[in-house]
């Protein structure tokens, strides 16, 4: 099984590699640099899904792989404040699509305020934590969970859920 990831971010690539190898232990996972086609800081589930789908389709088109995966983190406003979440989308050459959600958590108001002002979460977290390029390390989820759920683990969960569509294809058939 050959799998492409529509990102060069090492956190996303490793999340996809680990999740893929849970289903297919000999899976070969490669990184492909493709654009998301959405804003740098997606602000809804649907925008994030669109970006992840764009990345997956783009990676599939240029990689020659069996399956491609796109991952996007995003924020969304709720009645309780701003949540950080993410999605993973997996597509294959037959046109089948799997979607997984990473889960999410409430951001502190002072972080959310900066994002509402138009800043991307990664640099905002860098500013508050004094960690350079935190989105390619443990990320906001790693920081706020004391390392229990680093960004890679959060994305890994979404990829597992997206790939579940391919692990049990008989239940997704229209027959």
Buried (B, 14 or more C-beta within 10 A) or exposed (E): BBBBBBBEBEBBBBBBBBBBBEBBEEBBBBBBEBEBEBEEBBBBBEBBBBBBBBBBBBBBBEBEBBBBBBBBBBBBEEEEEBBBBBBBBBBBEEEBBBBBBBBBEBBEEEBBEBBEEEBBBBBBBBEBBEBEEBBBBBBBBBBBBEEEBBBBBBBBBBBBBBBBBBEEEEEEEEE
